Amino acid sequence: MAKKPENLSFEDSLSELEKIVTDLEHGDIALDDALKQFERGIKLVRNSQSKLENAQQKVAVLMQEEGVDTLKPYDIEGE
C-alpha cells in the first residue's frame, strides 16, 4: 500500500508525481486507474506545496533572526 502523501519526503513526492505524469501521458491505463492516479497526484501536489510554504516560512524566520529583512527572488544567470 502506498504511503500517505504527508508521510513522504518532498523528494519522494516529486518522484512519485513524475511517475504518475508519465503513466497518464502514455494513456495505457484504465480510466478508473487513471482517475485514482490523478487523485493521488493532486494530493501529492497539495502536500508538496504545503511543505514548500513551510520551508519558506522557516527561511524567512531565520533571516529575520539574522537581521535580513526580505527574501529576494533567485536570479539565474542568462534568464
C-alpha positions as CSV (number, residue, x, y, z in Angstrom):
1,M,0.0,0.0,0.0
2,A,1.3,3.5,-0.9
3,K,2.3,5.8,1.9
4,K,0.1,8.8,2.7
5,P,1.4,11.9,0.9
6,E,2.0,13.7,4.2
7,N,4.4,10.8,5.2
8,L,6.6,11.2,2.1
9,S,9.6,13.4,1.8
10,F,9.3,16.3,-0.7
11,E,11.7,14.4,-3.0
12,D,9.8,11.2,-2.8
13,S,6.5,13.0,-3.5
14,L,8.2,14.7,-6.6
15,S,9.5,11.3,-7.8
16,E,6.1,9.7,-7.5
17,L,4.4,12.7,-9.2
18,E,6.8,12.3,-12.1
19,K,5.9,8.6,-12.5
20,I,2.2,9.4,-12.3
21,V,2.5,12.0,-15.0
22,T,4.5,9.6,-17.2
23,D,1.9,6.9,-16.8
24,L,-1.0,9.2,-17.5
25,E,0.7,10.7,-20.6
26,H,1.2,7.2,-22.1
27,G,-2.5,6.5,-21.7
28,D,-2.0,2.8,-21.2
29,I,-4.1,2.5,-18.0
30,A,-7.8,2.0,-17.5
31,L,-10.0,5.1,-16.9
32,D,-10.7,4.1,-13.2
33,D,-6.9,3.7,-12.6
34,A,-6.2,6.9,-14.3
35,L,-8.7,8.7,-12.1
36,K,-7.1,7.2,-9.0
37,Q,-3.7,8.2,-10.1
38,F,-4.9,11.7,-10.9
39,E,-6.4,12.0,-7.4
40,R,-3.2,10.7,-5.8
41,G,-1.2,13.3,-7.9
42,I,-3.4,16.1,-6.6
43,K,-2.9,15.0,-3.0
44,L,0.9,14.8,-3.6
45,V,0.9,18.3,-5.2
46,R,-1.0,19.9,-2.3
47,N,1.2,18.2,0.3
48,S,4.4,19.3,-1.6
49,Q,3.1,22.9,-1.9
50,S,2.5,22.9,1.9
51,K,6.0,21.6,2.6
52,L,7.5,24.3,0.3
53,E,5.5,27.0,2.1
54,N,6.6,25.7,5.5
55,A,10.2,25.7,4.3
56,Q,9.9,29.3,3.0
57,Q,8.4,30.4,6.4
58,K,11.3,28.8,8.2
59,V,13.8,30.5,6.0
60,A,12.1,33.9,6.5
61,V,12.2,33.4,10.3
62,L,15.8,32.5,10.2
63,M,16.7,35.5,8.1
64,Q,14.8,37.8,10.4
65,E,16.8,36.5,13.3
66,E,19.9,37.3,11.4
67,G,18.7,40.8,10.6
68,V,18.0,40.3,6.9
69,D,14.7,42.0,6.1
70,T,13.4,40.2,2.9
71,L,13.9,37.3,0.6
72,K,15.0,38.1,-2.9
73,P,14.0,36.0,-5.9
74,Y,16.7,33.7,-7.1
75,D,18.3,35.1,-10.2
76,I,19.5,32.6,-12.7
77,E,22.2,33.9,-14.9
78,G,21.2,34.2,-18.6
79,E,17.5,34.5,-18.0
